[in-house]
Structure formats: C-alpha cells, structure tokens
Amino acid sequence: MGNSPLFTDDTVVFGLLMLALGFIFYTESRTTGFWPKFYKIVPGLFVAYMLPSLFTTVGLIAPTWKTVNDAGETIKHSTNLYYVASRYLLPAALVLMTVSIDLKAVFNLGWKALIMFFTGTVGIIIGGPIAILLISMISPETVGGVGPDAVWRGLSTLAGSWIGGGANQTAMLEIYGYNQKLYGGMVFVDIVVANIWMAVLLIGIGKSNRIDKWLNADNSAIEALKEKVSTFSNKVKRNPTLTDLMIMTAIAFGTVSFSHYFAGFLAPFFERLVGEIESATARNIFTFLGSEFFWMISLSTIIAILLSFTKAKNYEGAGASKYGSVFIYILVASIGMKMDLTQIFDNAGLIFIGIVWMTIHAGLLVLVAKLIKAPYFFLAVGSQANVGGAASAPIVAAAFHPSLATVGVLLAVCGYAIGTVGAILCTILMELAAVS
C-alpha cells in the first residue's frame, strides 16, 4: 500500500480486530430481529474474515505500507499480527483442539478424505495449464513473456504455494528463476485468489447440510466423531477454575515453546542435509523439510496427539477446544486484514488466470465428491489443505467442529510433502501450454 493506514500501532489494530470479533459474536447470539436472519445466510466465521478486509480496504488498517522519511527514502512497514497469530496462537489452538482427539475415530473417517485431498492436488496441477490455454485465446499478452519474465515461470510459484506451502513456493521460484522484481505480483495473486476461495468455502459451511444432500453424501463417520467428542466433553464437563485455565495455558504455550525450540534445530539440520543432495530436483522436492513453520506445526500436533492418550484430554471438560477456537478466530481476523479488495483490479489479468485456475480446481472437487458421495467437509478441507496449507486448513476443519481441526493439519502436512513434485509437473504442463 502506498499510503499509511489510519492505525499503524499493532496494539491498536489488535484491539480493533478484537472489537470486530466481539461485535460478530454479540450479534450472532441475538435471537430476534435482523441478525438471526443474516447469520442464517452468512456464517459468522466468514464475517470474521471479511470485516477486517473491509477495514484494510477503507484504509483503517493495513498488512504492509510505505512511508517516506525526511531524506526522501522509502521505508517499508508491516504488522506483526499475522506472524504472532500463525506462529504462536495457531499451534496453541491446535494443541487445545487436539488434546481430546480420538485418533482411531479420525482414521475411521476413511479413504474419502484422502481421495478429496489428492483430487484437489490434481485440480491444481491441471488447472494451471488449462487456465493458460483459455486466457491465451482472449488475451495472449497476459500469459506471455520470455526468459525470466515468462508468466508461466511466475505461475509455477502459485502451483508450489497451492499444492504445498511457502517453502514449496520458494523452491519453485528458485527452480524456474522467475524475475524476482515481478514476483511480488504473483504473491499478490496468491493472496487474493486463495482468500477469495477460502471465503467461498466458509460460506459453503453454513449450507453444508444442503450441499451434502445434493451430493448424496454419507457423513455418518464425521457425525460419529463429532458425537463421540461431544459425549466425552459432556462427561468430563466442569466449571473451569483458575487452576484449570492456567494449566491449559501452560500445556498449550509450553508445547508451542517446545515446538519452536526444536524446530530451530530440525529446520537447519534438514536444510543442510537436503543441501548436500546432488540432484537439484531432489533437493527442491525436500525443501519443505528446511521450513521452521513445517516443523513447528508438525511437532505441536504430534505432542497434542500424544497428550490425548493421557489425563490431559480431560481438560476438554474445562473448555480446552473453546479457548483454542478463540485463537483460531484471531488468526482468521489477521488473515482477513491481509486482503485489500480494491487491489484486485490492479492485477486484473493475472488474477483472472488465478480465478479460472481455482474454478477448475473447485469444479473437479465437486465432480469427484458427487461421484464418490463425499461430504462437503472432505471437499472443503481437502481443498484448503492444498491451497491454504497448515495455516488455514485447520480453520476450515474446525468451523465444522473443533475436534476436526487435526484432520486439516494432517492433510496439510501431506501437501507439504508432495508440493514441489506436484508443482513441477504442473509447471511442465504450463510451459507446454504457453508455447503451444
């Protein structure tokens, strides 16, 4: 953003986001008047996502902005709220939501979850080249460029991000040598299109019963898991004491601390190990192992699953998943503030490619879900585990029920593992489409 937003202090911005969340929950709790009708159509989680984006759009807040000092130098600024939410609150939320998980019941969700995840991956792989072919018929210059400026090279970074995550995206930038001066435009397309798609998925959650009926879906395994967790929660339910709250805080953030600490060792270790691989292709396939975020999320989830086999799971009765949901909503708000709706028109051509690409991804998911009668939960989480990764797949999963957040994380980790391989295959097809 070129101009400073009205509020630049993170403390003030955080307070504004919390006021927005408070307003949403207050209005959602109303039982008469306009609000019940509104939230029957628009899910509260979607509003929690869009309201901060409106704040950014009108210039109240901003994820990044620039100022010019007295010497005429341009200085870049950014908020730390998303970093804090994704690195501290997200893993804490995963711990609190996973500590009471029934792992056997999660595995009983069956093969349809994996089918939908890999369908999402295939949708990204084939969606890129098809989008290039379609757009080239209307606007060849939009998908043109030569050498490092070739658009297909830039789109390779989107493939890396939408199948895996940030580490895979960086790997694709390195592999195909896209002009880094133009890279910012691709990052913007990534943010805008992925966030629009997440918004669509969140709206769908409010209509999931109707969608499942249309899909002829069998969601008995999901309902069984939700019922099992709810029954257990009611069985151990108690009015939380200050001791309960402090111990839950200790478990959550103690695990976050442990995960950050060991991620700081594991990421550099594997980065060196991967760097010693002779094959450049193999090196880039395993780039995600050098990501601290990958290890932090993975370790937090593993520890939480281990804790679920101990008496720590009884803290669900004191509201562990509810406190985890608070952190998830803060993360949602911080993601929402990254989107300025007016900037969509600044990169209209590239964004149109991204929208066509994502539409193909979505269409394939719907087709396969209809064929195998998979519930909307598998469609939404399978897609977001690809496109959003570990930062947002748990958000979508937890919107169905807090106990399902772990499913989003497990699938997102699969995305990290296959992200670079899938993105390379997609890029080969995009290059062929661009030169045809």
N, C-alpha and C positions, 0 to 999 in steps of 0.2 A: 504494500500500500504506500502511496506517495505521501500522504498527509498523516499527521499524528491523530490517533483517535482521541475522543474526549477524555477517556480514562486510560491511563497508561500504567498506573501502580497496580501490581498484581494483587495486593491486598484488597484494593477497591474493586477490581474486576472479579475477584473470587467472591466477594460479598454480593456483587450484582448477580452473579450466576446462582448463588445460593438463594437470593431473594426470588429469582425466577423459578427455581425448583420448588421453593416454599409455596409460591403462588399456584404452581401447577398442582401440587398435592392438595392444597386447600380447596381449589375449585373442583378437583376430581372427587373430593369427598362429599361435595354437595349432592343432595338427593332430590332437590326440586329446582325448577327454573330452567335456564338456558344450558347450564353446564352438563347435566346428565345426558342431554341430547347431543351435545358437542362431543363428549368423550365416548359416546356410543359409536361415533363415526371415526373420530381421530384418537388413537391411543395416546395416553399420557407420555409414554417414552418417546414417541415421535415429537410431541410438543417440546419435551425437554431437549431434544436435538435441534429443533428448528428455531426456537426462541433465541438462543444465543447467536445463531447465524443471522437472525434479523438484527440483533444488536450490532454485529460486525458490519452488516450491510449499510446500516444508517450511520455508522461511524462512532458509535458509543465505545466500542472496544475493537481490538484487532489482534490477530496472532503475531503479525510482524508489521513493522512500519519503519519509515526512514525520516531522519531529521538532518538538517544542515547546520553545522556549527559556525562559529564566528569566522573561522578560517576558510569557509566555503567547502569544507569536506562533508561528504555524505556519510552519515552514521546509521547503521542498521540496528534496529532493536527488535526484541521478540519477548513474548510472555513465556514464563516457565511453567504455567499451569498445566498444560498438556503433559509436559515431561514428568511433573510430580504425580499427576493422576495416573499416567501409564506405568511409571516405574515404581511407585510406592503404593498407591491406592488399588490399582488393578491386581497385583499379586496378593495384597491383603484380602481383597474381596474374594479372590479365588480360593484362598485358604478357608475363609469363613463359610463359603458356599459349598466347599468340597468336604469339609471335615465330617459331615454326616452322610456322605455319599454311600450308596450301596453299590459297590463296584460290580458285583455279579449281575445286579439289575441293569446296570449301564450296558454291560456286554450282551444282556438279553434283548437289547434294542434291535440287535440283528444286523443282517447284511445290507439292508436298505440304506442305512446311514452312510456306509462306505460307497455304495453304488452312486448315491446322490452327490457325494463329495467328488468322486472321480468324474462324474458327469459334468460337474462344474468346471473341473480342470480341462476336460476335453472341449467344453464350450469356449473357454478362453483360448485354447490352442487353435481351434478352427475359426473362432470369431474374428481374430485379428486379420488374417489373410482375406476372409470374405468381406470384411469391412473395407479393406483397401481396394478390392476389386469393385465394390459397389460405389464407393466415393470417387474412384478414378473415372467412372463413367459420367459423373456430374461435374467434378472439379479436379482434373488431373494434377494441377499445381499443388493442391492440398496434400497429396501423397507423393510428391516428387522429391527433388533434392538429389545431389550427388555427393559421393565421398562421405566424409564425416557428417555432412548436413542432411544426408538422406533420411527422410521421415521414418522409413521402416526401421532404421537403427534406433531412433528415439523411441519408437513404439515397442522395441524389444525390452526397454526398461519397464514399460507398463505391464508387459507379459510377466516379467520377473516379479513385479510387485503383486499382481493379481492372482498369481498361482502360489507364490511363496510369501515374500515379505520384503522388508527394507534391505536385508543382506543380499537377497536374490536380485533385487533391483539394481543394487550397486555392482553386483557381479556382471550383469548384462551390460551395464554402462562400460565396464572395463573390457569385456569380451568384444563388443562391436564398435567401440571407440566413437560413440556419438559425440558431436560437438558440445562440449560442456557449457559453452555460452548459451546454447539453446535448450539445455537440459531443464532449466527452470520451468519452461513452458510445458514440458512433459510431466513434471512433478505436479504442476497446477492441474493438468487434465486428470491425472491420477486422483488427486484430492476431490475435484468437483464430481467426476463421474462416479467414483466409488461412493461418495457421500450421497449422491442422488439415489443410487441403487440401494444403499442402506436405508434411506428414508422410505423407499418403496416397500422394502421388506418389513420395516416397522409398521407401516400402515396395514400390510397384509396380516400381521399378527392379530390385529383387532378383528379380522374377519376370518381367522384360521378355521373356525368350525365350518363356515360355509364353503371355504376352499377345499377342506378335507372331504366334505360331502360331494363336491364336484369331482374331486379326484378319485372318489370311491375308496378313500384311504382307510387302512386299518391302523389306527393309532393306539391299539389296546396296550402294546408294550410301553408306550410313553405314559399313558394314563396309569398303568400299573406301577411304574416307577414313581410318578407323582403321588399316587395314593400311598405307596409304601413309605415315602419320605414324610408325607403329611401325618400318617398314622404314628410313625415314630416320634415326630415332633410333638404331637398332642400327648403322647405317652409320657414324654420327659418334660413337658411344658411347665414352666415355673416363672414367677415374677423375678426378673433378674435383680440381683443385689449389686452393690458397688464392687464387691469382690468378683462376681461373675464378669462384669464389664471390664475390669482391669485384667483378669486372666485371659479373656478373649482378645483384648488388645495386645497383651503380651504374646499370645500364640500367633496372632496374625502378623504383627510387625517384627516379632522375633524371627519368624520364618522368612519374612522379607529381608531382614538384615542378613541372615544366614545365606539366603539365595544370592543376594548382591555380592556378598563377600566371596563365595566360591565361584560365582560367575566371573568375577575379576581374575581368578586363576585359570579357570577352564577355557574361557574365550581366547586369551593369548596363547595358551598351550596348544589348543587345536588350530589356531591361526598359524602358528609356527609349523605344526605337523602337516597341515594342508599345504602350506607354502613350499614344503620340501618335495611334494609330489611332482614328478617330472612332467606329466601330461597337463597342459594348460586347461584342457576341457575338464579333466577330473578335478583339478584344483578349484575351478569355478563351480562345479557341481556341489562341492562340500564347503563352499564359502560360508554358508549359514552357521557352521559349527564355530566360526570365529565371532559370532554375534553374542554380546553380553545379554541382550534382551532375550534371545532364544533360551539361553541357559537359565536366566533369572525366572522366566515363566515356567520352564520345564521343572526346575528344582522346586519351586513353590508348589506346583501341582503334585509332584511326587511326594513331597513331605506331607501335604494335606491328605493325600490318599492313604499314606501310612498312618497318619493320626486317626483316620476314620476307623481303624481297627482297634483303637484304644478308647478309654473312657472320655477322651476329648470330644467324641461325637455327641455326647450328652449336652454339650453347650448349645446344640441346636434348640434345645428346650428353653434356653435363655435368650433366644433370638439371634443366633450367630448369622444365619443367612440374611436376616433383615438388616443387620449392620453392614454386611457385605453388599447388599443392594444399595445402601446409601452411597458407598464408594463407587459403585457402578454408575449411578445417576450423575455423580460429579464428573466421572470420566466421559459420559455421554455429552454433558454440557460443554466440557472442554474440547471435545471433538467437533461439536456443532459450531463453536466460535471460530474454527479454522476456515469456515466457508463464507466467502463474500459473494452473495448472489449476483451482484452487478458485474463481477469479473468474468462471468460465464460468457458474456458477449465479446470479451476482448480476445478470446482464442476460439472463436466460434467454429472454425473449420476443424481443428484438432479435437475439440470437444464433441463435434458431431461424429467424428470417427469413433471416439470412445463410446458414445451413446449407442451407435449401431453395433459396435463390438459387444457391449454389455447386453443389448437386446437379444443378440444371437445366443449368448451365454444363458440368459434367462429363458429364452424360448426352448432351448434344448433341455433345460432342467424341468420345465413344465411338461414337455413331451414325455420324458422318461418317467417323471413322477406319475403321470397319468397311466403309462403302460404298466408300471410295477405297483401301482396303487400306494405310493409312498406318501405319508402325511406331509403337510406344509412345513412342519418342524424340520424334517430332514432336508427339504428343499432350501429353506432359509438358512439353516446352519451350515449345510454343505456348501452353499454359495459363499456365505460370509467367511467361512474358514479359508476359502481361496482368496477372495477379493479383499477382505478386511484383515485377515490374519488373526494372531492371538490377541490383538488389542481390541477387536470388536466382535469376533465370533462369540465370545462368552456373553457379550451384551445381548445379542440376538437370542442366544440359547436361554439365558436367564430371564428374558422377557416372557418366555413360556412358563418357566418355573425356575426358581433359584437352584434347585437340585440338578438342573440340566446344564448349568454353566460349564461343568467339566467336559461334557461332550464337545462343546465348541472348542475348548483348549486342545483336546486330544486330536481332533480333526485338523486344527490349525497347525499343530506340530507336524502332521503328515504333509501339510502344504509346504512347510519349510524344507522338508526332506526331498520333495520332488520338484520344487520350484524352479531351479535352474535348468534341469533337464527338460521339463515341460516348456519353459520359456525359449530355450534354444530351438526346440522342434517348431514352436510357433514362429520364431523369427526366420527360420529357413523357409517356411511357407510364405511368410510376409514378403521376404526378399523376392521369391519367385513371382508373387502376385504383383509386386511393384514394378518389376522389369518386364512383365508379360505384355 
